[in-house]
Amino acid sequence: MALPTLQQPSFLLANLKADCVNKPFVQRCQELVQIIQDCPAKELHAVFPWLVETIFGSLDGSIVGWNLRCLQGRVNPAEYHTVLDFLDPSSGSMMKLVYKLQTEEYRYDFPVLYLPGPVKVSIQERVLPECPLYHNKIQFPPSGGLGLNLALNPFEYYIFYFALSLITPQNYPLGHHFSTSDSAYFILVDRYLKCFLPIEGNVPPPPSSNLGGAVPSSAPRSSAVSFASYGVHHSSLLKRHVAHQPLVNADPAAQEIWRSETLLQVFVEMWLHHYSLEVYQKMQSPHTKESFQPTEEHVLVVRLLVKHLHGFVNSLKPEQASPSAHSHATSPLEEFKRIVIPRFVQQKLYVFLQHCFGHWPLDASFRAVLEMWLSYLQPWRYAPEKPLPSIESPNRVVTEKWVPFVQENLLMYTKLFQGYLNRALRTDLVSAKNALMVFRVAKVFAQPNLAEIIQKGEQLFLEPEHIIPHRQHRVFLSPCLGGSFLSTWPPAITDVSFKVKSHVYSLEGQDCQYKQMFGPEVRALVLRLAQLIAQAKQMAKTISDHSFEPVANQSFFSWLGFGSPDLNSSYTGNDLDEVGHDTIRKTDEYLEKALEYLCQIFRLNATQLTQLMASVSAAQDKNGKKQLPDCMMSESGMVLTPLGRYQIINGLRRFEIEYQGDPELQPIRSYENAMLVRWLFRFSSAINERFAGKMQALCSRQDFLGSFCRYHLVSPFLTEKSRQSPVVCQNLTVIQKPRIHLRFLASYRTLLSLFLIFFVMSLFSVGPVSCTFCILFGYLSYSVIMTLFTEKWRPHQH
């Protein structure tokens, strides 16, 4: 695009808006690259907010923008690579624009209305948020103005929009399926993390050498003063925050990592800080229900952040890893690595996970939350010295190096394990996906030495109170207090017990009632889970075996439609079609290993397991079928107990829904001809009514003729079902009288079988009459044999 040298900003913006309608996407991006390179900051200043909104969409979701979350390389490679190049944090034109505007110290208004709930409420109530990201940025509206705003520098403004675009609701195209890890947004998050939180080397400098003024200075001090004047009930808190305001412009070392600190704080605030710690601790009742519900895509991006932070922290030089090594000679980036997780991430991630564990649906989508949690629990997986990954490699021992991390994150292991335990007890463990999640948790906690480290951490927390300073001092150890991380940091704490107690009290409150992970209550829940695992294994085996019973029980003549099939059979193998033998086998393997790992973690002995298996075996009746759900007798009949409801919800037991009436009066099935069913019923009813006495006399005979008639005229099906029914048996003498049953002839399967037999016989020059006699002779021979073998099991009618 050819531009006049002295083009007015408003005219430039109008041209860019017109290009959005008239020109293809790739061409627009190419022209934007040239505009950013050629135009001065003064002209680009008015374009910047519009361009950011065009890329990431509006905060209310009305403008989709470039739709980075749906943009896939395999679907639209040209636009995909163009976007990645334009937004690249190291060499992209968008970051060049940000740095160019940064040198002029421009400020852009960001509405407080779109901040996370706790922060928004805090600012609206004139209480300064603890996170230093918001300090000295609050802009009060002039009299008659609408809403509060944050005054952000270009880098902050850009990163705010970038982070919020992940959680802004969007309407995806119908039928559009995509992989989150392949989206342009996911790839860009990974690139920004690698650029500003580098695992190797330092943060790359801005592309210009004269960006000394790019360090984000605070918002005008007058705003901070007026803001503090509103904090009547929090004056001491506000004074502490004001006293710790970072004077980063006066510290050249801060320029090295100010972008790293800003990026991380924005990501954590926008992605994790949606739930109030005070509300979670029940220190005050919430005024409104926290309605934010994270999505699976959101959780996957947070997991990417967690994994990268572990790699970032583990890249800390060995001589700087210890807090005692902290000195003025330490580079800001190394110091930032040392405190980044406990100070910026731990608290908000803990509350975020607690909410997910308590509110996420009980389905397989919880796997994303689970893997994010397990990634945080295993920083050793992202250590530079880790061995090459192997699918079958044994678990590595959790060495003493990781003891401080486990102890300082004790609740992440113990409290959240109990949270998952409660979820697992309410899920269907016959499902392979749910079984896999139980297996994953058990495998992680069964890593050698990890259970012992957790147990030692619990013992440190439960040490007598008198050996540590007064509990009130723990308030000052909250990881969110203070300004920039370069401001005064509390001295290193050498008392390990005090560290553990400070961690628990800062997250759970001063009066928390801690429940031990290896205590009797949790151990009882683990035994209950182990019993459910054993029951689920038995249920999976039953489903696998049951799926073949209809086929195995069908004789040749019953397949042809002759005889009296069990019309009550409702299990048709559909579960097997959906699950499959391989999936059932995997379920069994997952549950078997999970049970083994739980035994290792909680030291369950052989006697306990033997009793467990015996109780599960006792729940099976003599035929290997499930018993009925637990019931109790009441005035209105049998009523489910709480245990019975639990058994039904988890698929452990179920009622057999069966038709207990006359088989001839069952609803017409889809595989039957309705007209034939009605006609044959009338015909057989007429015969039964006219010859009832003669049929009764024949069936009452004790010779072979009587047995032969009983085999055909008396249904054993009703007698068996009446004995198995859990309800009060009714008088079935009327429908157990000898009768002719012709309904099987209305089955399409029977009609098709007869047609095929006649067709095949016609190929051998056998006429219809001869073929009919052959069929009757064959069936007569079959029925004589069946009469001889089955008569001794059939009850006699008198």
C-alpha positions in Angstrom: 0.0 0.0 0.0 1.5 3.4 -1.0 1.1 5.9 1.8 1.8 9.6 1.8 4.7 10.6 3.9 2.6 12.9 6.2 -0.6 11.0 6.2 -2.9 11.8 9.2 -3.5 9.0 11.7 -7.2 9.2 11.3 -6.9 8.8 7.5 -4.5 5.9 8.0 -6.9 4.2 10.3 -9.8 4.7 7.9 -7.7 3.2 5.0 -6.9 0.1 7.2 -10.5 -0.4 8.1 -11.5 -0.2 4.4 -8.8 -2.7 3.5 -10.3 -5.2 5.9 -13.3 -5.4 3.7 -11.7 -5.1 0.3 -8.4 -7.1 0.4 -7.5 -10.7 1.2 -6.0 -11.5 4.6 -2.5 -12.3 3.5 -2.2 -9.1 1.5 -3.4 -7.0 4.4 -0.8 -8.5 6.7 2.0 -7.8 4.2 0.9 -4.2 3.9 0.7 -3.9 7.7 4.3 -5.1 8.0 5.4 -2.2 5.6 3.2 0.4 7.4 4.7 -0.6 10.8 8.2 -0.3 9.4 7.7 3.0 7.6 5.3 5.1 9.8 6.4 6.9 12.9 5.0 6.1 16.3 2.9 9.2 16.4 0.9 8.0 13.4 0.7 4.4 14.6 -0.5 5.5 18.1 -4.2 5.8 16.9 -4.0 2.6 14.9 -2.7 0.4 17.7 -5.9 -0.2 19.8 -7.9 -0.9 16.6 -5.3 -3.3 15.4 -5.1 -5.2 18.7 -8.9 -5.6 18.7 -8.9 -6.7 15.1 -6.3 -9.4 15.9 -7.7 -10.8 19.2 -11.3 -9.8 18.9 -13.3 -7.5 21.2 -13.4 -8.1 25.0 -17.2 -8.8 24.9 -16.8 -11.4 22.1 -18.9 -9.4 19.5 -15.8 -9.1 17.2 -14.1 -12.4 16.6 -10.9 -11.0 15.2 -8.5 -13.3 13.5 -9.9 -16.3 15.4 -6.5 -17.6 16.5 -8.0 -20.4 18.6 -9.5 -22.0 15.5 -6.8 -21.3 12.9 -5.1 -24.6 12.0 -2.1 -25.1 9.7 -3.6 -28.1 8.0 -6.8 -26.3 7.1 -5.4 -22.9 6.0 -1.6 -23.0 5.9 -1.2 -19.6 4.2 -3.0 -17.6 6.8 -1.6 -19.8 9.6 2.0 -19.1 8.8 1.3 -15.5 8.0 -0.2 -15.0 11.5 2.6 -16.8 13.2 5.2 -14.6 11.5 3.3 -11.4 12.1 2.8 -12.1 15.8 6.1 -13.8 16.5 7.5 -12.4 19.8 11.1 -12.2 18.5 10.9 -11.0 15.0 7.2 -10.3 14.3 6.0 -6.9 13.1 3.4 -6.6 15.9 6.1 -6.7 18.6 8.1 -4.2 16.6 5.1 -1.9 16.7 4.7 -2.5 20.5 8.4 -1.5 21.1 8.1 1.5 18.8 5.2 2.8 20.8 6.9 1.9 24.1 9.6 4.4 23.5 7.1 7.2 23.5 5.5 6.1 26.8 1.9 6.1 25.4 -0.9 4.8 27.6 -4.0 3.0 26.5 -7.2 2.6 28.5 -8.3 -0.9 29.4 -11.8 -1.3 31.0 -11.8 -2.8 34.5 -15.2 -4.4 33.6 -13.4 -7.2 31.7 -10.8 -8.1 34.4 -11.2 -11.4 36.3 -14.1 -11.4 38.9 -12.1 -11.0 42.2 -9.9 -8.2 40.8 -12.9 -6.3 39.2 -14.9 -6.5 42.5 -11.9 -5.4 44.5 -11.2 -2.3 42.3 -14.9 -1.4 42.2 -15.0 -1.5 46.0 -12.0 0.9 46.0 -9.7 -1.8 47.4 -6.3 -2.1 45.8 -5.6 -5.6 44.5 -2.6 -7.3 45.9 -1.0 -8.1 42.5 1.5 -5.4 41.6 0.3 -5.6 38.0 -2.5 -3.2 38.8 -0.6 -0.8 41.0 -0.5 2.9 39.9 -2.6 2.1 36.8 -6.1 2.8 38.0 -7.8 5.7 36.2 -11.0 7.1 37.7 -13.5 8.5 35.2 -14.1 12.2 35.2 -17.4 13.4 36.7 -20.2 11.9 34.6 -17.8 9.4 33.0 -18.5 5.7 32.7 -16.5 3.0 34.3 -13.0 2.5 35.7 -10.0 2.0 33.4 -6.4 0.8 33.7 -3.8 3.0 32.0 -1.5 0.4 30.3 1.7 0.8 28.3 1.7 -0.8 24.8 3.3 -4.0 25.9 0.8 -4.5 28.8 -2.1 -3.6 26.6 -1.1 -6.1 23.9 -0.5 -8.9 26.4 -3.8 -8.2 28.2 -5.7 -8.7 25.0 -3.6 -11.7 24.0 -4.3 -13.5 27.3 -8.0 -12.6 27.5 -8.7 -13.9 24.0 -8.4 -17.4 25.4 -11.3 -17.0 27.8 -13.5 -14.7 25.8 -16.6 -16.8 24.7 -16.7 -17.5 21.0 -19.2 -19.2 18.7 -17.3 -21.9 16.8 -18.5 -22.9 13.3 -20.9 -25.8 13.4 -19.2 -29.1 12.7 -15.8 -27.6 13.1 -13.4 -29.9 15.0 -9.9 -28.9 15.7 -7.0 -29.8 17.9 -6.1 -27.2 20.6 -2.4 -28.0 20.5 -2.3 -27.3 16.7 -4.1 -24.0 16.8 -2.2 -20.8 16.1 -3.0 -19.5 19.6 -1.5 -22.5 21.3 1.6 -22.2 19.2 1.9 -18.5 19.9 1.6 -19.0 23.7 4.4 -21.5 23.5 6.6 -19.1 21.5 5.9 -16.2 23.9 6.8 -18.4 26.9 10.0 -19.5 25.3 10.9 -15.9 24.4 10.2 -14.1 27.6 10.8 -17.0 30.0 13.8 -18.6 28.4 15.0 -22.0 29.6 18.4 -21.3 28.0 20.1 -17.9 27.8 18.6 -14.6 28.6 15.5 -12.7 27.4 16.2 -11.2 24.0 16.6 -7.4 24.0 14.1 -5.2 22.2 14.9 -4.7 18.5 16.0 -1.1 19.1 18.9 0.1 21.1 17.2 3.2 22.3 14.4 1.5 24.2 15.7 2.5 27.6 12.4 4.2 28.3 10.5 0.9 27.6 10.6 -0.1 31.2 6.9 0.1 32.2 6.7 3.1 34.4 3.9 3.4 36.8 0.7 5.2 36.0 0.5 8.8 37.1 1.0 9.0 40.9 -2.0 11.3 41.3 -4.3 8.4 40.4 -2.7 6.2 43.1 -3.1 8.9 45.7 -6.8 9.4 44.9 -7.3 5.6 44.8 -5.8 5.2 48.2 -8.0 7.8 49.6 -11.0 5.5 49.0 -9.5 2.6 51.0 -10.7 3.8 54.4 -11.0 0.3 55.8 -7.8 -0.9 54.3 -5.4 2.0 55.0 -2.6 -0.2 56.3 -2.8 -2.5 53.3 -2.8 0.4 50.9 0.1 2.1 52.6 2.1 -1.1 52.5 1.5 -1.4 48.8 2.3 2.2 48.1 5.5 1.9 50.1 6.5 -1.1 48.0 5.8 0.4 44.6 8.6 -0.6 42.3 10.9 2.1 41.1 12.0 0.1 38.2 13.1 3.1 36.2 15.7 3.7 38.8 17.1 0.2 38.7 18.8 -0.7 35.4 18.7 -4.4 36.4 14.9 -4.4 36.2 15.0 -3.7 32.5 16.3 -7.2 31.9 13.2 -9.0 33.0 10.3 -6.5 33.2 8.7 -8.1 30.1 9.1 -11.6 31.7 7.4 -10.5 34.9 4.6 -8.6 33.1 3.9 -11.6 30.7 3.7 -14.1 33.6 1.6 -11.9 35.8 -0.9 -11.2 33.0 -1.1 -14.9 32.1 -1.7 -16.0 35.7 -4.1 -13.2 36.4 -6.2 -13.7 33.3 -6.2 -17.5 33.2 -6.2 -18.5 36.9 -7.4 -15.6 39.1 -11.1 -16.1 38.6 -11.9 -17.4 42.1 -11.4 -15.5 45.4 -9.1 -17.1 48.0 -11.0 -15.5 50.7 -14.3 -17.0 49.5 -12.6 -20.4 49.1 -11.3 -20.2 52.7 -14.9 -19.2 53.8 -13.4 -16.2 55.6 -16.3 -14.2 54.2 -19.5 -15.1 52.4 -19.5 -14.4 48.7 -22.0 -11.7 47.5 -22.4 -13.3 44.1 -21.9 -16.7 42.8 -18.6 -17.1 40.9 -19.9 -18.1 37.5 -16.7 -18.5 35.5 -16.4 -22.0 34.2 -13.1 -22.9 32.5 -13.1 -24.9 29.3 -10.9 -27.9 28.2 -9.0 -25.6 25.8 -8.4 -23.1 28.7 -7.0 -25.9 30.9 -4.7 -27.3 28.1 -3.1 -23.8 27.7 -2.7 -23.5 31.5 -1.0 -26.9 31.4 1.4 -25.6 28.8 2.2 -22.7 31.1 2.8 -25.0 34.1 5.1 -27.3 32.1 7.1 -24.4 30.7 7.5 -22.9 34.2 8.9 -26.1 35.5 11.5 -26.1 32.8 12.2 -22.4 33.3 12.7 -22.9 37.1 14.7 -26.1 36.6 17.1 -24.2 34.4 18.3 -22.2 37.4 22.0 -22.5 37.9 22.9 -25.0 40.7 24.8 -22.4 42.7 21.8 -20.1 42.6 19.1 -22.7 43.3 19.4 -22.4 47.1 17.9 -19.3 48.8 21.1 -19.0 50.8 22.9 -18.3 47.6 20.8 -15.2 46.9 23.0 -12.1 46.8 23.3 -8.8 45.0 25.5 -10.6 42.4 22.6 -12.8 41.3 21.2 -11.7 37.9 17.5 -10.6 38.0 16.5 -13.5 35.7 18.1 -16.1 38.0 16.4 -14.5 41.0 13.1 -14.5 39.1 13.4 -18.2 38.5 13.9 -18.9 42.2 10.7 -17.3 43.3 8.4 -17.4 40.3 6.3 -20.4 41.3 5.7 -19.7 45.0 5.2 -16.0 44.5 3.2 -15.7 41.3 1.6 -19.1 40.5 1.1 -21.4 43.5 -1.9 -19.7 45.3 -4.0 -19.0 42.2 -3.3 -22.3 40.6 -4.3 -24.1 43.9 -7.7 -22.3 44.1 -8.2 -22.8 40.3 -7.6 -26.6 40.7 -9.8 -26.8 43.8 -12.7 -25.2 41.8 -12.2 -27.6 38.9 -12.1 -30.6 41.1 -15.3 -29.6 42.8 -17.3 -28.3 39.8 -16.0 -30.1 36.6 -18.5 -32.6 35.1 -18.0 -36.3 36.0 -16.9 -37.2 32.5 -13.8 -38.0 30.5 -13.1 -34.3 29.8 -11.7 -34.0 33.3 -8.6 -35.7 31.9 -7.3 -32.2 30.9 -7.5 -30.9 34.5 -6.0 -34.1 35.8 -3.0 -34.0 33.5 -2.4 -30.3 34.3 -2.4 -31.1 38.0 -0.1 -34.1 37.6 2.3 -31.9 35.5 2.5 -29.4 38.4 3.2 -32.3 40.9 6.2 -33.6 38.9 8.8 -30.9 38.3 11.4 -33.6 38.0 10.0 -34.6 34.7 11.1 -31.3 33.3 14.6 -31.2 34.8 17.5 -30.9 32.3 19.1 -34.1 33.6 16.1 -36.3 33.1 16.7 -39.5 31.1 15.4 -40.1 27.6 11.7 -40.9 27.8 10.7 -44.5 27.4 7.2 -45.9 27.3 8.1 -48.9 29.5 10.8 -47.2 31.6 10.4 -47.8 35.4 9.5 -44.9 37.6 12.5 -42.9 38.6 13.2 -42.3 42.3 12.1 -38.9 43.6 15.4 -37.7 45.0 16.1 -35.5 48.0 16.5 -32.5 45.6 12.8 -32.3 45.3 11.9 -32.5 49.0 11.6 -28.7 49.4 9.2 -28.5 46.4 6.9 -31.2 47.7 6.9 -29.7 51.2 6.3 -26.2 50.1 3.4 -27.5 47.9 2.0 -30.0 50.3 -1.6 -29.2 49.8 -1.2 -29.6 46.0 -0.4 -33.3 46.8 -2.6 -34.1 49.8 -5.7 -31.9 49.6 -6.1 -32.3 45.8 -5.5 -36.1 46.0 -8.4 -36.3 48.5 -10.4 -34.1 46.1 -9.7 -36.5 43.2 -10.5 -39.5 45.5 -14.0 -38.1 46.1 -14.5 -37.7 42.3 -13.2 -41.2 41.6 -15.7 -42.7 44.0 -18.6 -41.2 42.0 -17.4 -42.2 38.5 -18.1 -45.3 36.4 -14.8 -47.1 36.6 -15.9 -49.6 34.0 -15.3 -46.8 31.5 -11.8 -47.1 30.1 -11.3 -43.4 30.2 -12.2 -43.1 33.9 -10.1 -46.2 34.6 -7.1 -44.5 32.9 -7.4 -41.4 35.1 -7.4 -43.5 38.3 -4.4 -45.4 36.9 -2.5 -42.1 36.1 -3.0 -40.7 39.6 -2.0 -43.9 41.3 1.1 -44.2 39.1 2.3 -40.7 39.8 1.8 -41.0 43.6 3.5 -44.5 43.6 6.8 -43.1 42.3 9.5 -44.4 44.6 10.1 -42.2 47.7 7.3 -39.7 46.9 4.8 -41.1 49.4 7.5 -41.0 52.1 8.3 -37.3 51.3 4.6 -36.4 51.5 4.2 -38.2 54.8 7.3 -36.4 56.2 5.8 -33.1 55.1 2.5 -33.9 57.0 4.5 -34.8 60.1 6.3 -31.4 59.9 3.0 -29.6 59.6 1.6 -31.5 62.6 4.6 -30.7 64.9 3.7 -28.8 68.1 3.0 -25.2 67.6 5.4 -23.9 70.2 8.5 -24.7 68.1 7.8 -22.0 65.5 7.1 -18.3 65.7 3.7 -17.0 66.5 1.1 -17.9 63.8 0.2 -14.3 63.1 3.5 -13.8 61.3 2.4 -16.1 58.6 0.2 -13.4 57.2 3.3 -11.7 55.8 4.4 -14.9 53.9 1.5 -14.8 51.5 3.1 -15.0 48.0 1.0 -12.2 46.6 2.0 -9.4 49.0 4.4 -6.8 47.9 5.1 -5.0 44.6 7.5 -6.1 41.9 9.6 -9.1 42.8 12.6 -6.7 43.0 11.0 -5.0 46.0 11.7 -6.2 49.5 11.5 -10.0 49.6 11.2 -11.8 53.0 14.4 -13.3 54.2 15.1 -17.0 53.6 13.3 -19.2 56.0 15.5 -22.0 57.3 12.9 -23.6 59.6 11.4 -26.4 57.4 8.4 -26.9 59.7 7.7 -23.2 59.5 7.8 -23.3 55.7 5.2 -26.1 55.6 2.9 -24.5 58.1 3.2 -21.1 56.3 2.2 -22.8 53.0 -0.8 -24.5 54.5 -2.1 -21.5 56.5 -1.6 -19.1 53.5 -3.8 -21.2 51.3 -6.3 -22.8 53.8 -6.6 -20.0 56.4 -5.4 -19.7 60.0 -8.1 -22.0 61.4 -8.0 -24.8 58.8 -8.7 -28.4 59.9 -6.1 -30.4 58.1 -7.0 -34.0 57.1 -4.0 -36.2 56.7 -3.5 -38.0 53.4 -2.2 -41.0 55.3 -4.7 -40.7 58.1 -7.5 -43.2 58.9 -10.3 -41.2 57.1 -8.5 -41.1 53.7 -7.3 -44.6 54.1 -10.9 -45.7 54.5 -11.8 -43.9 51.3 -8.9 -45.6 49.5 -10.1 -49.0 50.7 -13.5 -48.1 49.3 -12.0 -47.1 46.0 -10.1 -50.4 45.9 -13.4 -52.2 46.4 -15.0 -50.2 43.6 -12.0 -51.1 41.4 -12.4 -54.8 42.1 -16.2 -54.5 41.4 -15.5 -52.6 38.2 -13.1 -55.3 37.0 -15.8 -58.0 37.7 -18.4 -55.9 35.9 -16.2 -55.4 32.8 -15.6 -59.2 32.8 -19.4 -59.8 33.1 -20.1 -57.4 30.2 -17.5 -59.1 28.1 -18.9 -62.6 28.8 -22.6 -61.5 28.6 -22.1 -60.1 25.1 -21.8 -63.6 23.6 -24.6 -65.2 25.5 -27.4 -64.5 23.0 -25.4 -66.0 20.2 -24.2 -69.0 22.3 -27.7 -69.8 23.5 -29.3 -69.9 20.1 -29.7 -73.3 18.5 -30.0 -73.8 14.8 -33.8 -74.2 14.8 -34.3 -71.2 17.2 -32.3 -69.1 14.8 -34.7 -70.2 12.1 -37.6 -68.9 14.3 -39.0 -72.2 15.5 -39.6 -72.6 19.2 -40.3 -70.0 21.8 -37.6 -67.4 22.0 -37.0 -65.3 25.1 -38.7 -62.1 24.0 -37.7 -60.4 27.2 -34.0 -60.4 26.4 -33.0 -56.8 26.1 -29.2 -57.1 25.9 -28.3 -57.2 22.3 -24.5 -56.6 22.4 -24.7 -52.9 21.8 -22.4 -52.2 24.8 -19.8 -54.4 23.2 -20.1 -52.6 19.9 -19.4 -49.3 21.6 -16.8 -50.5 24.0 -15.0 -53.4 22.2 -12.9 -56.2 23.6 -9.7 -54.2 23.4 -11.1 -51.4 25.4 -12.4 -53.9 28.1 -9.0 -55.4 28.2 -7.4 -52.0 28.7 -9.9 -51.2 31.4 -8.9 -54.4 33.2 -5.2 -53.6 32.9 -5.6 -50.0 34.1 -7.6 -51.1 37.1 -5.2 -53.9 37.9 -2.2 -51.6 37.9 -4.1 -48.8 39.8 -4.9 -51.3 42.5 -1.3 -52.4 42.7 -0.1 -48.8 43.0 -2.6 -47.9 45.7 -1.4 -50.9 47.7 2.2 -49.5 47.4 1.2 -46.0 48.3 -0.9 -46.8 51.4 0.8 -50.1 52.3 -2.3 -52.3 52.0 -1.5 -55.8 53.1 -2.5 -59.1 51.6 -5.1 -59.8 54.2 -7.0 -56.6 53.4 -6.9 -57.4 49.7 -8.1 -60.9 50.3 -11.1 -59.6 52.3 -11.7 -57.1 49.6 -11.9 -59.6 46.9 -14.0 -61.9 49.0 -16.6 -59.2 49.6 -16.7 -58.6 45.8 -17.1 -62.3 45.1 -19.8 -62.6 47.6 -21.8 -60.0 45.7 -22.1 -62.5 42.8 -24.9 -65.1 42.8 -24.5 -68.7 41.9 -24.9 -68.0 38.1 -22.3 -65.2 38.1 -24.9 -62.5 37.6 -25.2 -59.3 39.6 -27.5 -59.2 42.5 -30.3 -56.7 42.8 -29.5 -53.2 44.1 -29.7 -52.9 47.9 -33.4 -52.4 48.9 -35.5 -52.3 52.1 -39.1 -53.1 52.7 -41.5 -50.2 53.4 -45.2 -49.7 53.6 -45.4 -49.1 49.8 -43.1 -52.0 48.9 -39.4 -52.3 48.1 -37.5 -49.0 48.3 -33.9 -48.3 47.3 -31.5 -47.5 50.1 -28.7 -44.9 49.7 -26.3 -47.8 49.0 -28.7 -49.1 46.3 -28.8 -45.7 44.6 -25.0 -45.6 44.7 -24.9 -49.0 43.1 -27.2 -48.1 40.3 -25.4 -44.7 39.6 -22.1 -46.5 39.3 -23.4 -49.4 37.3 -22.5 -51.9 40.0 -26.0 -53.4 40.1 -29.2 -53.0 38.2 -32.8 -54.2 38.1 -33.7 -56.6 35.3 -36.4 -54.8 33.4 -38.5 -57.7 32.1 -42.0 -58.3 30.8 -43.8 -60.5 33.3 -47.1 -60.9 31.5 -48.4 -63.1 28.7 -45.8 -63.3 25.8 -48.6 -63.3 23.3 -49.7 -59.8 24.5 -46.3 -58.1 24.3 -46.1 -54.9 22.2 -45.4 -55.6 18.5 -41.6 -55.5 17.9 -39.8 -53.8 15.1 -38.8 -57.2 13.6 -42.4 -58.5 13.4 -45.1 -57.9 10.9 -48.0 -56.1 12.7 -50.8 -57.5 10.5 -49.5 -61.1 10.9 -49.1 -60.7 14.7 -52.8 -59.7 15.0 -54.1 -62.3 12.6 -52.1 -65.1 14.2 -53.2 -64.0 17.6 -56.9 -64.2 16.6 -56.3 -67.6 14.9 -54.4 -69.2 17.8 -56.9 -67.7 20.4 -59.8 -69.3 18.5 -58.0 -72.7 18.5 -57.1 -72.4 22.2 -60.6 -71.6 23.1 -62.2 -74.4 21.1 -59.7 -77.2 22.0 -58.7 -76.1 25.5 -60.1 -79.1 27.2 -58.5 -81.6 24.8 -55.1 -79.9 25.1 -55.3 -79.9 28.9 -56.1 -83.6 28.8 -53.2 -84.4 26.5 -50.7 -82.4 28.6 -51.9 -84.2 31.8 -50.8 -87.6 30.5 -47.7 -89.1 32.0 -46.5 -90.9 28.9 -44.4 -89.7 26.0 -47.3 -88.1 24.2 -48.1 -86.0 27.3 -44.4 -84.9 27.4 -44.4 -84.1 23.7 -47.5 -82.0 24.1 -46.2 -80.2 27.2 -43.0 -79.3 25.3 -45.0 -77.5 22.7 -48.0 -76.2 24.5 -46.7 -75.2 28.0 -44.2 -72.3 28.1 -41.3 -72.9 30.7 -40.3 -69.2 30.3 -43.1 -67.8 32.4 -42.5 -70.3 35.2 -38.8 -69.5 35.4 -39.4 -65.8 35.4 -42.0 -65.9 38.1 -39.5 -67.7 40.4 -36.8 -65.1 39.7 -38.9 -62.0 40.0 -38.0 -59.8 43.0 -41.6 -58.5 43.3 -44.6 -60.3 44.7 -45.5 -63.2 42.4 -48.9 -62.9 40.8 -51.3 -65.7 39.9 -50.2 -66.9 36.4 -52.3 -70.0 36.2 -54.4 -68.6 33.4 -51.6 -67.9 31.0 -49.7 -71.1 32.1 -52.5 -73.3 30.7 -51.7 -75.3 27.5 -51.9 -73.1 24.5 -50.8 -72.9 20.9 -48.2 -70.1 20.2 -48.1 -69.0 16.6 -46.6 -65.5 17.0 -43.1 -66.7 16.0 -44.5 -67.0 12.4 -44.9 -63.2 12.2 -41.2 -62.6 12.6 -39.4 -61.4 9.5 -36.5 -63.6 10.4 -38.8 -66.7 10.4 -40.3 -65.7 7.1 -36.9 -65.0 5.5 -35.6 -68.3 6.8 -38.5 -70.2 5.3 -38.1 -68.4 2.0 -34.4 -69.3 1.8 -35.1 -72.9 2.6 -37.8 -73.1 -0.2 -35.4 -71.4 -2.6 -32.5 -73.7 -1.9 -34.6 -76.8 -2.1 -36.1 -75.6 -5.4 -32.5 -75.6 -6.8 -32.5 -79.3 -6.2 -35.9 -79.8 -7.9 -37.8 -80.2 -4.6 -41.3 -78.9 -4.9 -43.1 -76.8 -2.2 -45.1 -79.7 -0.9 -42.1 -82.0 -0.6 -40.1 -79.2 1.0 -42.9 -78.6 3.5 -42.9 -82.2 4.5 -39.1 -82.2 4.8 -39.2 -79.2 7.2 -42.0 -80.8 9.3 -40.1 -84.1 9.5 -36.9 -82.3 10.5 -38.6 -80.3 13.2 -40.5 -83.4 14.4 -37.3 -85.3 14.8 -35.7 -82.3 16.7 -38.7 -81.9 19.0 -38.7 -85.6 19.9 -35.1 -85.4 20.9 -35.6 -82.2 22.9 -38.6 -83.7 24.6 -36.6 -86.6 25.8 -33.8 -84.4 27.2 -35.8 -81.6 28.7 -38.9 -83.3 30.2 -37.1 -84.2 33.5 -36.4 -80.4 34.2 -39.9 -79.2 33.3 -42.5 -78.9 36.1 -45.6 -81.0 35.4 -49.0 -79.3 35.2 -51.8 -80.8 37.1 
